[in-house]
Amino acid sequence: MGFYLRNLLFILCLCGTSAQAQTFNIREYGAINDGKTVCTAAIQKAIDACYQNGGGRVYVPAGQFITGTVHLKSNVNLCLESGAVLLGSPNLQDYESYTKAGYGLNYYGILYTADAENVSISGSGAIDGNNKVFFDFDHAKKIDANSTRFTRQKDNYRHVDTGIGDGPVVPKDRPRQMVIFSNCKHVQLRDISLLNSPFWTLHFADCDDVSVNTIRLWSGILVPNADGIDVTSCSNVVIANSDIRSGDDAIAIVGYDHHFEIPGFEGIKHVSQNIIVTGCNLQSYSSGIRIGFLDQNTVRNVHVSHCNITNSSRGIGIFLRDEGSLENLTFSDITIETRMHTGDWWGNGEPIHISAVRGKESVKLGTIKNVEFNNITCKGENGILLYGSEESQLQDIRFNHVSMELVNSKLNDVMGGNIDLRGCMDEHQQLFSSNIPGLLAHHITGLTLNDFKFTWDPSINQPYFTNAITVDNFKDLKIVDFAGTASPADQNAAPILLENGDGARVSRTVKVDKVGVTGFEVVK
């Protein structure tokens, strides 16, 4: 009896729950921690028993348990002891399969939870997707020549002489999202490690009231599609105090009601809103934070603060390609460091990227509006990009106390001087050569730059680097307390170039070149 009580107290201490909670040890349902035996059925039995008895804790002791797809249920806490690992089976046949019209046979990941309430994962153990068996880590996925024909470098774009460069490595057949919560309420993840996912790592779809705190999520920096956390069409979400390092987007917040072959979606039309990200360290060979893409639902009221974004292809990316709008987005007290990466990653080193261009036929494009950046420090190998279109002008974008340093890149010869808008319909806009100012704003209404500081690496000599700020096709522009110069490669250029706009107010201390601008005003 003493041994039993000590064990129970140990479990309670690990998982931080009350003494009244029932505990269901997966070992007692046949799971074997030898790293060889497939334990899917045993783990599911423990979960089912917990659920049928009114809920409680499903306890995973130390050791390695091989598993395919299992389903959590309402009022169940999956608790992994320190040293416990749920390791994804290397055999695809151990995962549940599904067929979707036009996409054929696919497989769920390790945990698929749908229509549940009061469900959680906690403890100091790990869920490991075993991605080493689902990728060829000796070869990199290349961008095809057709996609690069409008770049400055053509066939030499992102060329690597030897090895795989920055990846991404080549996928084999693999399971989809490692952990999914679909149409769930009151979901919590705390302290857990999520490792080596072969696809999106942690996905919340159509969920309400989600809390993610103090997790470690390392999906594999060379692995394509291995997003960190994907929040799709959810409301009332908090992601805090976590370390997320992923090949693809570290955190993606979107309004999908469906997305290609990917499971977890129910085609529900509703707003995605009230989402907070704070206190996180983020790394990604795509975007540190991505909001939007092919959104059927509007995303609004997203607040990101006190985060570090490093070693990423993009820092903050906001993308509109479909009917769902993106609005009321704030970013505060964030440090961003970006660089160029070889291989078929999206992004070209922009610390901040906002774009609204058509990615789908037969829809009325949404809009990006009311976006604010406060106290942001950027250092990157490309400039800030704000790229709207005639049919979807960017609206009310504000920068307050933002500094940007554009540094030279060892990859400029094979990547520099280009814009990446992939995911759009116009093939000429996917990847194309362009001059690169420190900040480029195109098709925008209501842009404010208040206390914007910009500096160049003095070693920059590429002729495509131009002004500190270029704004074209604009209305209602305000630039106050700006400090910066044109590129070292063109000392005769003005710091600011304005083209084809109406209504510009600019501090008197700044030299401005103007072409086709009406309503220009100098302010103190």
RODO-2510 file (C-alpha; in nm, 4 decimals, decimal comma):
residues 524
     n   res          X          Y          Z
     1     m     0,0000     0,0000     0,0000
     2     g     0,2869     0,2386     0,0820
     3     f     0,4378     0,1802    -0,2626
     4     y     0,1015     0,2487    -0,4289
     5     l     0,0531     0,5744    -0,2376
     6     r     0,4040     0,6942    -0,3176
     7     n     0,3441     0,6226    -0,6859
     8     l     0,0120     0,8061    -0,6820
     9     l     0,1608     1,1101    -0,5089
    10     f     0,4445     1,1129    -0,7617
    11     i     0,1976     1,1125    -1,0513
    12     l    -0,0090     1,3914    -0,8929
    13     c     0,3013     1,6016    -0,8429
    14     l     0,4037     1,5609    -1,2071
    15     c     0,0699     1,6519    -1,3559
    16     g    -0,0466     1,9133    -1,1064
    17     t    -0,3988     1,7761    -1,0554
    18     s    -0,6126     1,7088    -0,7537
    19     a    -0,6074     1,3941    -0,5406
    20     q    -0,9645     1,3158    -0,6456
    21     a    -0,8708     1,2556    -1,0113
    22     q    -0,8719     0,8938    -1,1266
    23     t    -0,5498     0,7628    -1,2820
    24     f    -0,5310     0,5073    -1,5620
    25     n    -0,1765     0,3824    -1,6221
    26     i    -0,1306     0,2658    -1,9812
    27     r     0,0966    -0,0157    -1,8571
    28     e    -0,2027    -0,1665    -1,6799
    29     y    -0,3844    -0,1850    -2,0149
    30     g    -0,1044    -0,3706    -2,1920
    31     a     0,1336    -0,0984    -2,3135
    32     i     0,5002    -0,2041    -2,3121
    33     n     0,7784     0,0549    -2,2909
    34     d     1,0424    -0,1372    -2,4868
    35     g     1,0563     0,0906    -2,7927
    36     k     0,9563    -0,2031    -3,0145
    37     t     0,6029    -0,3140    -2,9327
    38     v     0,3188    -0,1224    -3,0993
    39     c     0,0996    -0,0026    -2,8112
    40     t    -0,1807     0,1761    -2,9970
    41     a    -0,4620    -0,0513    -2,8792
    42     a    -0,3424    -0,0492    -2,5173
    43     i    -0,3165     0,3291    -2,5038
    44     q    -0,6638     0,3650    -2,6547
    45     k    -0,8048     0,1198    -2,3984
    46     a    -0,6677     0,3326    -2,1143
    47     i    -0,8174     0,6494    -2,2681
    48     d    -1,1554     0,4805    -2,3213
    49     a    -1,1613     0,3489    -1,9652
    50     c    -1,0820     0,6950    -1,8294
    51     y    -1,3591     0,8515    -2,0376
    52     q    -1,6166     0,5839    -1,9491
    53     n    -1,5469     0,6358    -1,5794
    54     g    -1,6172     1,0069    -1,5945
    55     g    -1,2698     1,1315    -1,6798
    56     g    -0,9373     1,1675    -1,5065
    57     r    -0,5737     1,1108    -1,5929
    58     v    -0,4227     0,8720    -1,8458
    59     y    -0,0704     0,8230    -1,7175
    60     v     0,2307     0,7428    -1,9393
    61     p     0,5279     0,6297    -1,7286
    62     a     0,8941     0,6567    -1,8316
    63     g     0,9998     0,4597    -2,1360
    64     q     0,9405     0,4559    -2,5079
    65     f     0,5964     0,3494    -2,6284
    66     i     0,5446     0,2967    -3,0028
    67     t     0,2025     0,4064    -3,1256
    68     g    -0,0133     0,4772    -3,4262
    69     t    -0,3294     0,6907    -3,4131
    70     v    -0,5142     0,7259    -3,0824
    71     h    -0,8060     0,9512    -2,9852
    72     l    -0,8347     1,1565    -2,6675
    73     k    -1,1852     1,2150    -2,5277
    74     s    -1,3694     1,4608    -2,3053
    75     n    -1,2459     1,5115    -1,9484
    76     v    -0,9235     1,3205    -2,0152
    77     n    -0,5784     1,4492    -1,9214
    78     l    -0,2955     1,2675    -2,0975
    79     c    -0,0021     1,2983    -1,8574
    80     l     0,3495     1,1978    -1,9647
    81     e     0,6047     1,1469    -1,6891
    82     s     0,9576     1,2815    -1,7335
    83     g     1,1316     1,0278    -1,9552
    84     a     0,8088     0,9056    -2,1145
    85     v     0,7936     0,9113    -2,4949
    86     l     0,5042     0,8342    -2,7245
    87     l     0,6971     0,7543    -3,0434
    88     g     0,5199     0,7480    -3,3780
    89     s     0,5311     0,4091    -3,5455
    90     p     0,7586     0,3868    -3,8521
    91     n     0,4868     0,1789    -4,0232
    92     l     0,2161     0,3842    -4,1962
    93     q    -0,0272     0,0950    -4,1594
    94     d    -0,0327     0,1592    -3,7824
    95     y    -0,2021     0,4964    -3,8407
    96     e    -0,5689     0,5377    -3,9241
    97     s    -0,6265     0,6218    -4,2890
    98     y    -0,8791     0,8361    -4,4698
    99     t    -0,9587     0,9097    -4,8336
   100     k    -1,0439     1,2539    -4,9664
   101     a    -1,1725     1,3140    -5,3185
   102     g    -0,8925     1,4308    -5,5449
   103     y    -0,6188     1,3490    -5,2948
   104     g    -0,6373     0,9731    -5,2493
   105     l    -0,5328     0,7832    -4,9383
   106     n    -0,3767     0,9692    -4,6448
   107     y    -0,3019     0,8957    -4,2799
   108     y    -0,3799     1,0677    -3,9500
   109     g    -0,0979     1,1366    -3,7066
   110     i    -0,0459     1,0196    -3,3484
   111     l    -0,3264     1,2010    -3,1624
   112     y    -0,6565     1,2871    -3,3291
   113     t    -0,9156     1,4357    -3,0950
   114     a    -1,2542     1,5554    -3,2221
   115     d    -1,5678     1,6962    -3,0570
   116     a    -1,4204     1,6784    -2,7051
   117     e    -1,4356     1,9129    -2,4055
   118     n    -1,2031     1,9614    -2,1080
   119     v    -0,9173     1,7714    -2,2677
   120     s    -0,5487     1,8249    -2,1936
   121     i    -0,1919     1,7042    -2,2367
   122     s     0,0608     1,7705    -1,9616
   123     g     0,3786     1,6466    -1,7980
   124     s     0,7488     1,6610    -1,8786
   125     g     0,7531     1,3753    -2,1286
   126     a     0,7491     1,3896    -2,5086
   127     i     0,5443     1,3027    -2,8134
   128     d     0,7850     1,2235    -3,0976
   129     g     0,6698     1,1962    -3,4613
   130     n     0,9734     0,9904    -3,5668
   131     n     1,0274     1,1998    -3,8790
   132     k     1,3643     1,0387    -3,9540
   133     v     1,1807     0,7458    -4,1178
   134     f     0,9517     0,9645    -4,3312
   135     f     1,2141     1,1815    -4,5075
   136     d     1,5267     1,1451    -4,7168
   137     f     1,7670     1,3582    -4,5165
   138     d     2,0416     1,3187    -4,7798
   139     h     1,8627     1,5195    -5,0509
   140     a     1,7070     1,8656    -5,0642
   141     k     1,3766     1,9549    -5,2268
   142     k     1,4548     2,1943    -5,5144
   143     i     1,2560     2,4811    -5,6652
   144     d     1,1676     2,3914    -6,0241
   145     a     1,3099     2,6038    -6,3054
   146     n     0,9632     2,7156    -6,4172
   147     s     0,9070     2,8862    -6,0811
   148     t     1,2357     3,0778    -6,0962
   149     r     1,2210     3,2109    -6,4512
   150     f     1,1217     3,5641    -6,3413
   151     t     1,3876     3,5908    -6,0706
   152     r     1,7058     3,7916    -6,1109
   153     q     1,9161     3,4734    -6,1088
   154     k     1,6929     3,2488    -6,3267
   155     d     1,8239     2,8878    -6,3116
   156     n     2,0868     2,9889    -6,0577
   157     y     1,8276     3,1027    -5,8013
   158     r     1,9131     2,9569    -5,4587
   159     h     2,1830     2,7419    -5,6144
   160     v     2,3866     2,5233    -5,3757
   161     d     2,7200     2,3875    -5,4999
   162     t     2,7367     2,0840    -5,2714
   163     g     2,5271     1,9176    -5,0036
   164     i     2,1681     1,9991    -4,9174
   165     g     2,2174     2,3585    -4,8008
   166     d     1,9254     2,4644    -4,5818
   167     g     1,7019     2,1832    -4,7075
   168     p     1,4111     2,1271    -4,7099
   169     v     1,4691     1,7538    -4,7160
   170     v     1,2641     1,5301    -4,9447
   171     p     0,9446     1,3762    -4,7986
   172     k     0,8284     1,0190    -4,8404
   173     d     0,4745     0,8977    -4,7680
   174     r     0,4041     1,0216    -4,4154
   175     p     0,1270     1,0790    -4,1616
   176     r    -0,0380     1,4205    -4,1503
   177     q    -0,0696     1,6422    -3,8394
   178     m     0,1011     1,4842    -3,5388
   179     v    -0,1497     1,6206    -3,2835
   180     i    -0,4971     1,7456    -3,3856
   181     f    -0,7804     1,8943    -3,1828
   182     s    -1,0847     1,9406    -3,4072
   183     n    -1,4038     2,1149    -3,2927
   184     c    -1,3006     2,0920    -2,9259
   185     k    -1,3621     2,3210    -2,6267
   186     h    -1,1470     2,3928    -2,3212
   187     v    -0,8166     2,2463    -2,4431
   188     q    -0,4889     2,2774    -2,2514
   189     l    -0,1289     2,1795    -2,3236
   190     r     0,1393     2,2475    -2,0669
   191     d     0,5085     2,1596    -2,0229
   192     i     0,5030     1,8852    -2,2850
   193     s     0,7679     1,8366    -2,5576
   194     l     0,6482     1,7843    -2,9158
   195     l     0,9336     1,6614    -3,1316
   196     n     1,0238     1,5516    -3,4851
   197     s     0,6867     1,5868    -3,6503
   198     p     0,6580     1,4610    -4,0104
   199     f     0,3906     1,7235    -4,0893
   200     w     0,2156     2,0031    -3,8965
   201     t     0,2974     1,9423    -3,5320
   202     l     0,0073     2,0794    -3,3251
   203     h    -0,3173     2,1746    -3,4971
   204     f    -0,6289     2,3343    -3,3484
   205     a    -0,9247     2,3511    -3,5898
   206     d    -1,2611     2,5111    -3,5000
   207     c    -1,1732     2,5078    -3,1288
   208     d    -1,2818     2,7459    -2,8528
   209     d    -1,0842     2,8217    -2,5353
   210     v    -0,7338     2,6890    -2,5990
   211     s    -0,4322     2,7348    -2,3719
   212     v    -0,0758     2,6364    -2,4677
   213     n     0,1889     2,7190    -2,2091
   214     t     0,5562     2,6393    -2,1512
   215     i     0,5876     2,3726    -2,4198
   216     r     0,8963     2,2772    -2,6195
   217     l     0,8157     2,2171    -2,9853
   218     w     1,1075     2,1197    -3,2098
   219     s     0,9698     1,9749    -3,5314
   220     g     1,2962     1,9630    -3,7257
   221     i     1,4373     2,2750    -3,8897
   222     l     1,5001     2,1049    -4,2274
   223     v     1,1588     1,9372    -4,2527
   224     p     0,9006     2,0846    -4,4970
   225     n     0,5370     2,1286    -4,3861
   226     a     0,6430     2,0668    -4,0249
   227     d     0,4674     2,3766    -3,8880
   228     g     0,4860     2,4337    -3,5153
   229     i     0,1356     2,5370    -3,4040
   230     d    -0,1495     2,5881    -3,6520
   231     v    -0,4577     2,7692    -3,5243
   232     t    -0,7331     2,7471    -3,7866
   233     s    -1,0744     2,9096    -3,7434
   234     c    -1,0485     2,9092    -3,3630
   235     s    -1,1505     3,1589    -3,0945
   236     n    -1,0099     3,2531    -2,7541
   237     v    -0,6618     3,1073    -2,7830
   238     v    -0,3518     3,1826    -2,5737
   239     i    -0,0036     3,0576    -2,6704
   240     a     0,2558     3,1589    -2,4130
   241     n     0,6086     3,1075    -2,2843
   242     s     0,7058     2,8401    -2,5358
   243     d     1,0121     2,7497    -2,7451
   244     i     0,9088     2,6658    -3,1018
   245     r     1,1622     2,5680    -3,3694
   246     s     1,0226     2,4396    -3,6956
   247     g     1,1028     2,3965    -4,0619
   248     d     0,7819     2,5626    -4,1756
   249     d     0,5884     2,8365    -3,9956
   250     a     0,6494     2,8349    -3,6206
   251     i     0,2977     2,9655    -3,5483
   252     a     0,0270     2,9963    -3,8165
   253     i    -0,3048     3,1660    -3,7390
   254     v    -0,5541     3,1285    -4,0227
   255     g    -0,9216     3,1069    -4,1150
   256     y    -0,9346     2,7848    -4,3161
   257     d    -1,2563     2,5824    -4,3178
   258     h    -1,0796     2,3310    -4,5452
   259     h    -0,7244     2,2990    -4,6730
   260     f    -0,6296     2,0581    -4,9500
   261     e    -0,6069     1,6970    -4,8257
   262     i    -0,5380     1,7910    -4,4655
   263     p    -0,7788     1,6411    -4,2061
   264     g    -0,9450     1,8097    -3,9110
   265     f    -1,1679     2,0568    -4,0956
   266     e    -1,5482     2,0548    -4,0887
   267     g    -1,6261     2,3262    -4,3452
   268     i    -1,7612     2,5552    -4,0716
   269     k    -1,8116     2,9210    -4,1625
   270     h    -1,7295     3,1376    -3,8616
   271     v    -1,4908     3,4142    -3,7595
   272     s    -1,1539     3,3211    -3,6090
   273     q    -1,0824     3,5693    -3,3311
   274     n    -0,9335     3,6676    -2,9961
   275     i    -0,5909     3,5048    -3,0195
   276     i    -0,2906     3,5981    -2,8050
   277     v     0,0725     3,4941    -2,8526
   278     t     0,3185     3,6119    -2,5894
   279     g     0,6582     3,5332    -2,4428
   280     c     0,7702     3,2857    -2,7107
   281     n     1,1027     3,2116    -2,8786
   282     l     1,0413     3,1261    -3,2439
   283     q     1,2595     2,9931    -3,5246
   284     s     1,1476     2,8883    -3,8711
   285     y     1,2844     2,8464    -4,2220
   286     s     0,9532     3,0008    -4,3270
   287     s     0,7671     3,2556    -4,1056
   288     g     0,8101     3,2954    -3,7321
   289     i     0,4483     3,4158    -3,7110
   290     r     0,2150     3,3724    -4,0075
   291     i    -0,1384     3,5123    -4,0203
   292     g    -0,3645     3,4192    -4,3097
   293     f    -0,3243     3,2641    -4,6534
   294     l    -0,6103     3,0853    -4,8360
   295     d    -0,8665     3,1842    -4,5741
   296     q    -1,2351     3,1179    -4,6188
   297     n    -1,3060     3,2716    -4,2751
   298     t    -1,2060     3,6139    -4,1460
   299     v    -0,9314     3,6337    -3,8822
   300     r    -0,9447     3,9249    -3,6379
   301     n    -0,8260     4,0441    -3,2983
   302     v    -0,4813     3,8814    -3,2910
   303     h    -0,2242     4,0207    -3,0484
   304     v     0,1429     3,9143    -3,0467
   305     s     0,3854     4,0501    -2,7885
   306     h     0,7190     3,9981    -2,6137
   307     c     0,8507     3,7409    -2,8595
   308     n     1,1922     3,6736    -3,0165
   309     i     1,1996     3,5599    -3,3796
   310     t     1,5418     3,4453    -3,5014
   311     n     1,7057     3,2485    -3,7841
   312     s     1,3875     3,2705    -3,9923
   313     s     1,3142     3,3299    -4,3611
   314     r     1,0435     3,5739    -4,2577
   315     g     0,9703     3,7222    -3,9193
   316     i     0,6059     3,8266    -3,9268
   317     g     0,4083     3,7301    -4,2379
   318     i     0,0508     3,8429    -4,3085
   319     f    -0,0941     3,6949    -4,6285
   320     l    -0,4330     3,7422    -4,7935
   321     r    -0,5138     3,5231    -5,0957
   322     d    -0,8864     3,4397    -5,0545
   323     e    -1,2175     3,5846    -4,9296
   324     g    -1,1407     3,5857    -4,5566
   325     s    -1,0226     3,9247    -4,4276
   326     l    -0,7420     3,9844    -4,1753
   327     e    -0,8059     4,2695    -3,9350
   328     n    -0,7233     4,4159    -3,5941
   329     l    -0,3733     4,2718    -3,5629
   330     t    -0,1155     4,4124    -3,3205
   331     f     0,2513     4,3259    -3,2701
   332     s     0,4388     4,4725    -2,9761
   333     d     0,7827     4,4463    -2,8147
   334     i     0,9276     4,1946    -3,0603
   335     t     1,2843     4,1348    -3,1774
   336     i     1,3171     3,9927    -3,5295
   337     e     1,6265     3,8563    -3,7058
   338     t     1,5812     3,7082    -4,0534
   339     r     1,8075     3,5755    -4,3243
   340     m     1,7883     3,4141    -4,6642
   341     h     1,7771     3,0333    -4,6859
   342     t     1,8474     2,8083    -4,9808
   343     g     1,6020     2,5441    -5,0993
   344     d     1,2281     2,5499    -5,1569
   345     w     1,1273     2,7591    -4,8555
   346     w     0,8886     3,0524    -4,8958
   347     g     1,0330     3,3869    -4,7972
   348     n     1,3401     3,5884    -4,8885
   349     g     1,4618     3,7274    -4,5582
   350     e     1,1917     3,9917    -4,4914
   351     p     1,1512     4,0793    -4,1217
   352     i     0,7922     4,1914    -4,1909
   353     h     0,5874     4,0866    -4,4938
   354     i     0,2270     4,1893    -4,5629
   355     s     0,0689     4,1028    -4,8986
   356     a    -0,2816     4,0921    -5,0437
   357     v    -0,2935     3,9412    -5,3932
   358     r    -0,5314     3,6977    -5,5587
   359     g    -0,4642     3,3306    -5,4900
   360     k    -0,7988     3,1855    -5,5953
   361     e    -1,0490     3,2390    -5,8748
   362     s    -1,4172     3,3249    -5,8382
   363     v    -1,4049     3,4860    -5,4931
   364     k    -1,4210     3,8460    -5,3790
   365     l    -1,0877     3,9109    -5,2117
   366     g    -1,0957     4,0101    -4,8490
   367     t    -0,8877     4,2939    -4,7061
   368     i    -0,6009     4,3440    -4,4644
   369     k    -0,6764     4,6351    -4,2352
   370     n    -0,5931     4,7885    -3,8987
   371     v    -0,2481     4,6401    -3,8398
   372     e    -0,0122     4,7982    -3,5877
   373     f     0,3539     4,7398    -3,4998
   374     n     0,4857     4,8882    -3,1748
   375     n     0,8425     4,8765    -3,0409
   376     i     0,9795     4,6336    -3,2998
   377     t     1,3524     4,5815    -3,3627
   378     c     1,4351     4,4216    -3,6983
   379     k     1,7581     4,2952    -3,8510
   380     g     1,7337     4,1184    -4,1854
   381     e     1,8870     4,0396    -4,5226
   382     n     1,5907     4,1879    -4,7095
   383     g     1,3618     4,4851    -4,6589
   384     i     1,0150     4,5202    -4,5077
   385     l     0,7467     4,4465    -4,7693
   386     l     0,3910     4,5849    -4,7683
   387     y     0,2374     4,4689    -5,0973
   388     g    -0,1284     4,5271    -5,1731
   389     s    -0,3063     4,5113    -5,5082
   390     e    -0,5604     4,7144    -5,7007
   391     e    -0,8457     4,4882    -5,5888
   392     s    -0,7290     4,4606    -5,2275
   393     q    -0,5513     4,7702    -5,0997
   394     l    -0,3747     4,7387    -4,7658
   395     q    -0,5586     4,9619    -4,5173
   396     d    -0,4505     5,1428    -4,1997
   397     i    -0,1027     5,0006    -4,1377
   398     r     0,0873     5,1718    -3,8552
   399     f     0,4513     5,1492    -3,7450
   400     n     0,5353     5,3102    -3,4105
   401     h     0,8928     5,3056    -3,2791
   402     v     1,0267     5,0519    -3,5273
   403     s     1,3933     5,0148    -3,6191
   404     m     1,5303     4,8168    -3,9124
   405     e     1,8862     4,7224    -4,0072
   406     l     1,9387     4,5698    -4,3516
   407     v     2,2540     4,3568    -4,3523
   408     n     2,4559     4,2089    -4,6350
   409     s     2,4020     3,8420    -4,7181
   410     k     2,6385     3,5753    -4,8445
   411     l     2,3443     3,4547    -5,0559
   412     n     2,2813     3,7826    -5,2405
   413     d     2,4400     3,6466    -5,5589
   414     v     2,1934     3,3569    -5,5726
   415     m     1,8894     3,5108    -5,4004
   416     g     1,9152     3,8872    -5,3666
   417     g     1,7006     4,1413    -5,5479
   418     n     1,3766     3,9430    -5,5595
   419     i     1,0254     3,9476    -5,4137
   420     d     0,8494     3,6249    -5,3109
   421     l     0,4681     3,6333    -5,3238
   422     r     0,4149     3,2633    -5,3730
   423     g     0,0669     3,1369    -5,3211
   424     c    -0,0714     3,3901    -5,5705
   425     m    -0,2340     3,3147    -5,9062
   426     d    -0,0297     3,5442    -6,1316
   427     e     0,2804     3,3490    -6,2293
   428     h     0,4692     3,6759    -6,2813
   429     q     0,4159     3,7638    -5,9134
   430     q     0,5207     3,4328    -5,7596
   431     l     0,8956     3,4981    -5,7577
   432     f     1,0249     3,8019    -5,9450
   433     s     1,3188     4,0402    -5,9591
   434     s     1,2752     4,3827    -5,8027
   435     n     1,4632     4,6744    -5,6588
   436     i     1,4825     4,6435    -5,2801
   437     p     1,4322     4,9501    -5,0601
   438     g     1,4458     4,9275    -4,6825
   439     l     1,0655     4,9427    -4,6773
   440     l     0,8504     4,8978    -4,9878
   441     a     0,4788     4,9831    -4,9711
   442     h     0,2633     4,9165    -5,2784
   443     h    -0,1129     4,9805    -5,3135
   444     i    -0,1819     5,1028    -4,9624
   445     t    -0,4279     5,3411    -4,7987
   446     g    -0,3494     5,4861    -4,4577
   447     l     0,0189     5,4081    -4,3891
   448     t     0,1776     5,5734    -4,0830
   449     l     0,5482     5,5554    -3,9979
   450     n     0,6079     5,7179    -3,6610
   451     d     0,9672     5,7097    -3,5290
   452     f     1,0959     5,4712    -3,7961
   453     k     1,4747     5,4240    -3,7917
   454     f     1,6515     5,2563    -4,0826
   455     t     2,0206     5,1695    -4,1336
   456     w     2,2141     4,9861    -4,4026
   457     d     2,5136     4,7563    -4,3659
   458     p     2,7903     4,9803    -4,5083
   459     s     2,9308     4,6868    -4,7108
   460     i     2,6151     4,6641    -4,9252
   461     n     2,7010     4,7452    -5,2885
   462     q     2,4365     4,5672    -5,4958
   463     p     2,2670     4,8186    -5,7303
   464     y     1,9167     4,6805    -5,6648
   465     f     1,9261     4,8163    -5,3082
   466     t     1,7765     5,1664    -5,3378
   467     n     1,5912     5,4076    -5,1079
   468     a     1,5244     5,3643    -4,7394
   469     i     1,1496     5,3971    -4,8079
   470     t     0,9587     5,3572    -5,1340
   471     v     0,5802     5,4027    -5,1403
   472     d     0,3724     5,3832    -5,4581
   473     n     0,0026     5,3789    -5,5444
   474     f    -0,0917     5,5182    -5,2073
   475     k    -0,3403     5,7407    -5,0301
   476     d    -0,3050     5,9103    -4,6906
   477     l     0,0613     5,8575    -4,6022
   478     k     0,2280     5,9989    -4,2897
   479     i     0,6012     5,9749    -4,2115
   480     v     0,7101     6,1480    -3,8900
   481     d     1,0408     6,1321    -3,7011
   482     f     1,2132     5,9202    -3,9651
   483     a     1,5887     5,8670    -3,9631
   484     g     1,7690     5,6925    -4,2472
   485     t     1,9528     5,7233    -4,5761
   486     a     1,9413     5,5729    -4,9210
   487     s     2,1486     5,2631    -4,9949
   488     p     2,5301     5,2879    -4,9838
   489     a     2,5151     5,1621    -5,3421
   490     d     2,3388     5,4852    -5,4511
   491     q     2,4448     5,7790    -5,2382
   492     n     2,2697     6,0254    -5,4714
   493     a     1,9248     5,8767    -5,4186
   494     a     1,6807     6,0371    -5,1758
   495     p     1,6023     5,8500    -4,8544
   496     i     1,2332     5,8493    -4,9506
   497     l     1,0766     5,7918    -5,2936
   498     l     0,7026     5,8503    -5,3402
   499     e     0,5227     5,7565    -5,6629
   500     n     0,1617     5,7874    -5,7767
   501     g    -0,0131     5,8855    -5,4577
   502     d    -0,2470     6,1335    -5,2967
   503     g    -0,2036     6,2853    -4,9538
   504     a     0,1462     6,2603    -4,8036
   505     r     0,2695     6,4280    -4,4841
   506     v     0,6457     6,3962    -4,4276
   507     s     0,8857     6,5458    -4,1717
   508     r     1,0650     6,8529    -4,3070
   509     t     1,4145     6,7153    -4,2328
   510     v     1,3880     6,4356    -4,4898
   511     k     1,4734     6,4629    -4,8592
   512     v     1,1925     6,3180    -5,0719
   513     d     1,1771     6,2372    -5,4426
   514     k     0,8215     6,2561    -5,5795
   515     v     0,6671     6,1315    -5,9034
   516     g     0,2944     6,1749    -5,9671
   517     v     0,2132     6,2739    -5,6069
   518     t    -0,0643     6,5166    -5,5143
   519     g    -0,1435     6,6654    -5,1759
   520     f     0,2127     6,6693    -5,0392
   521     e     0,2665     6,8410    -4,7035
   522     v     0,5793     6,9027    -4,4986
   523     v     0,5251     6,8674    -4,1219
   524     k     0,7378     6,9467    -3,8189
***
